[in-house]
Amino acid sequence: MPADRSPTRIQKKNRAAILEAALDVFSAHGFRGATVDQIASEAGLSKPNLLYYFPSKEAMHNALLEQLLDTWLDPLRELQAEGDPLQELMGYVQRKLQMSRDYPRESRLFANEIVQGAPRIHAALTQELKSLVDEKVSVLQDWMDQGRIAPVHPYHLIFSIWSLTQHYADFDVQVRAVLGDEDPFATAPDFMETLYRRLLTP
C-alpha cells in the first residue's frame, strides 16, 4: 500500500481484514502451506486487491510476527523485581495461560515459525527475547539467593512455563479430545497454581 499518505478508513479496514484472514490461514496451514489465494478468499477480497496492501505472502507473515512478538513478551515484562516472588510468578503463569485461551491462533503461528527454525524472527529471539529473559532470570536468581523461592534452574523454569501454558493452544485439539466436555481453561489455572507453588515455595 502506498506510504505517502495516511490510509483511509476503508484501507485500514481492508488491511485489518487481510491480517485477520492471514492469521487464520497461517495458524492452520503454516507458512509453507498457506497461499495468497487462500488468504484473499478468507478476507473476502480479490487477489489483486490484497496485493495492493501486501505485496507477498512474506509481507503478511512478517507483519503478523512483528505484532505478535511484542504481545508475546508483555506477560514476562510485567514480572516485577520489587513484588512478592511467588505472587509475581503465579501472575506470570496465569497471564501466559490466558494468552493461550485468548490468542490460540497467534500461539500456533509462533510455534510454526519456531518449528521451521525461526527464519523470520531469529534476530529478535537472540536479541530482544534473550535480553528480556536474561533480565528476568537475574531477578529469579536474586530471589533464590535470598531464599524467597526454592532454588531451581531459572531458565528451565521459564521454559517450563512456556511449554505448559502454550500446550493448551498449540495442542488444543488433543487436549479437548482427551477432556471431552470439560473446559480446559476452567481447571488448568488451579492446576498450574498448585504445581508452581509447590515447586517454588521455599
C-alpha positions as CSV (number, residue, x, y, z in Angstrom):
1,M,0.0,0.0,0.0
2,P,1.4,3.4,-0.8
3,A,3.0,5.1,2.2
4,D,3.0,8.7,1.0
5,R,-0.4,9.5,2.6
6,S,-2.4,8.4,5.6
7,P,-4.7,5.4,4.9
8,T,-8.4,5.9,4.6
9,R,-10.9,4.2,6.8
10,I,-11.6,1.6,4.1
11,Q,-7.9,0.9,3.7
12,K,-7.5,0.4,7.4
13,K,-10.5,-1.9,7.4
14,N,-9.2,-3.9,4.5
15,R,-5.7,-4.2,6.0
16,A,-7.1,-5.4,9.3
17,A,-9.3,-7.9,7.4
18,I,-6.3,-9.2,5.5
19,L,-4.2,-9.7,8.6
20,E,-7.1,-11.4,10.4
21,A,-7.6,-13.8,7.4
22,A,-3.8,-14.3,7.2
23,L,-3.7,-15.2,10.9
24,D,-6.4,-17.9,10.3
25,V,-4.7,-19.4,7.3
26,F,-1.1,-19.3,8.7
27,S,-2.1,-20.7,12.0
28,A,-4.0,-23.6,10.3
29,H,-1.5,-24.4,7.5
30,G,1.8,-22.9,8.5
31,F,3.8,-20.5,6.3
32,R,4.7,-23.1,3.6
33,G,1.1,-24.5,3.4
34,A,-0.6,-21.1,3.2
35,T,-1.3,-19.4,-0.2
36,V,-2.1,-15.8,-1.1
37,D,-5.3,-17.2,-2.8
38,Q,-6.4,-18.8,0.4
39,I,-5.9,-15.6,2.4
40,A,-7.7,-13.4,-0.2
41,S,-10.6,-15.8,-0.2
42,E,-10.7,-15.8,3.6
43,A,-10.6,-12.0,3.6
44,G,-13.3,-11.6,1.0
45,L,-11.0,-9.7,-1.3
46,S,-9.7,-10.3,-4.8
47,K,-6.1,-11.4,-5.0
48,P,-5.1,-8.1,-6.9
49,N,-6.8,-6.1,-4.2
50,L,-5.0,-8.0,-1.4
51,L,-1.6,-7.5,-3.2
52,Y,-2.2,-3.7,-3.2
53,Y,-1.9,-3.8,0.6
54,F,0.7,-6.6,1.0
55,P,2.9,-7.4,-2.0
56,S,3.6,-11.0,-0.9
57,K,2.8,-13.8,1.5
58,E,6.0,-13.0,3.3
59,A,4.9,-9.4,3.9
60,M,1.7,-10.5,5.6
61,H,3.5,-13.1,7.6
62,N,6.2,-10.6,8.7
63,A,3.5,-8.1,9.7
64,L,1.8,-10.6,11.9
65,L,5.0,-11.8,13.5
66,E,6.1,-8.2,14.3
67,Q,2.8,-7.6,16.1
68,L,2.9,-10.9,17.8
69,L,6.4,-10.8,19.3
70,D,5.7,-7.6,21.2
71,T,2.4,-9.1,22.6
72,W,4.2,-12.3,23.4
73,L,6.8,-10.6,25.6
74,D,4.3,-8.4,27.5
75,P,3.5,-11.1,30.2
76,L,7.1,-11.5,31.1
77,R,7.8,-7.8,31.1
78,E,5.1,-7.4,33.8
79,L,7.1,-9.6,36.3
80,Q,8.4,-7.1,38.8
81,A,11.5,-7.5,40.9
82,E,10.0,-5.5,43.8
83,G,6.9,-7.6,44.0
84,D,6.3,-10.7,46.2
85,P,8.2,-13.5,44.3
86,L,5.5,-16.2,44.5
87,Q,2.7,-13.8,43.6
88,E,4.8,-12.4,40.7
89,L,5.5,-15.9,39.3
90,M,1.9,-17.1,39.8
91,G,0.7,-14.0,38.0
92,Y,3.1,-14.7,35.1
93,V,1.9,-18.3,34.8
94,Q,-1.7,-17.2,34.7
95,R,-1.1,-14.4,32.2
96,K,0.6,-17.0,29.9
97,L,-2.3,-19.4,30.3
98,Q,-4.8,-16.6,29.5
99,M,-2.8,-15.9,26.3
100,S,-3.3,-19.5,25.2
101,R,-7.0,-19.2,25.9
102,D,-7.4,-15.8,24.2
103,Y,-4.8,-16.0,21.4
104,P,-4.6,-19.6,20.2
105,R,-4.1,-18.7,16.6
106,E,-1.2,-16.4,17.5
107,S,0.3,-19.2,19.6
108,R,0.2,-21.6,16.7
109,L,1.6,-19.0,14.3
110,F,4.6,-18.5,16.7
111,A,5.0,-22.3,17.2
112,N,5.1,-22.9,13.4
113,E,7.7,-20.2,13.0
114,I,9.9,-21.7,15.7
115,V,9.5,-25.3,14.4
116,Q,10.7,-24.1,11.0
117,G,13.9,-22.7,12.6
118,A,12.6,-19.1,13.1
119,P,13.9,-17.8,9.7
120,R,12.0,-14.6,10.1
121,I,12.4,-13.8,13.8
122,H,15.7,-15.4,14.7
123,A,17.3,-12.0,15.2
124,A,14.5,-11.0,17.6
125,L,14.8,-14.2,19.5
126,T,18.6,-13.8,20.0
127,Q,18.3,-10.1,20.8
128,E,15.0,-8.8,22.2
129,L,13.7,-12.0,23.7
130,K,17.1,-13.2,25.1
131,S,17.7,-9.8,26.6
132,L,14.4,-9.8,28.4
133,V,14.7,-13.4,29.6
134,D,18.2,-12.7,30.9
135,E,16.9,-9.7,32.8
136,K,14.1,-11.7,34.4
137,V,16.4,-14.7,35.2
138,S,18.6,-12.3,37.1
139,V,15.5,-11.4,39.2
140,L,14.7,-15.0,39.7
141,Q,18.2,-15.8,40.8
142,D,18.2,-12.9,43.3
143,W,15.0,-14.3,44.8
144,M,16.5,-17.7,45.0
145,D,19.8,-16.4,46.6
146,Q,17.6,-14.6,49.2
147,G,15.7,-17.8,50.0
148,R,12.4,-16.2,48.8
149,I,11.7,-19.0,46.3
150,A,13.1,-22.5,46.1
151,P,16.3,-22.9,44.1
152,V,15.6,-24.3,40.6
153,H,17.3,-23.7,37.2
154,P,15.8,-20.2,36.3
155,Y,16.0,-20.6,32.5
156,H,14.3,-24.0,32.6
157,L,11.7,-22.6,35.0
158,I,10.7,-20.1,32.3
159,F,10.9,-22.7,29.6
160,S,8.6,-25.0,31.6
161,I,6.0,-22.2,32.0
162,W,6.1,-21.5,28.3
163,S,5.7,-25.2,27.3
164,L,3.0,-26.0,29.9
165,T,0.8,-23.0,29.2
166,Q,1.2,-22.8,25.4
167,H,0.4,-26.5,25.1
168,Y,-3.3,-25.6,25.6
169,A,-3.2,-23.5,22.5
170,D,-0.8,-25.4,20.3
171,F,-2.4,-28.9,21.1
172,D,-5.9,-27.7,21.6
173,V,-7.5,-30.5,19.6
174,Q,-5.7,-33.1,21.6
175,V,-6.5,-31.5,24.9
176,R,-10.2,-31.3,24.1
177,A,-10.3,-34.8,22.7
178,V,-9.0,-36.2,26.0
179,L,-11.0,-33.9,28.3
180,G,-14.3,-34.3,26.4
181,D,-16.8,-31.8,27.7
182,E,-14.6,-30.3,30.3
183,D,-13.3,-26.8,29.5
184,P,-9.5,-27.0,30.0
185,F,-9.4,-23.3,31.0
186,A,-11.8,-23.9,33.8
187,T,-9.4,-26.3,35.6
188,A,-5.9,-25.5,34.3
189,P,-5.5,-22.3,36.3
190,D,-5.8,-24.1,39.7
191,F,-3.6,-26.9,38.5
192,M,-0.9,-24.5,37.4
193,E,-1.2,-22.6,40.7
194,T,-0.8,-25.8,42.7
195,L,2.1,-27.1,40.6
196,Y,4.2,-24.0,40.7
197,R,3.5,-23.0,44.3
198,R,4.6,-26.5,45.4
199,L,7.7,-26.3,43.2
200,L,8.8,-22.8,44.2
201,T,7.7,-22.4,47.9
202,P,11.0,-22.5,49.9
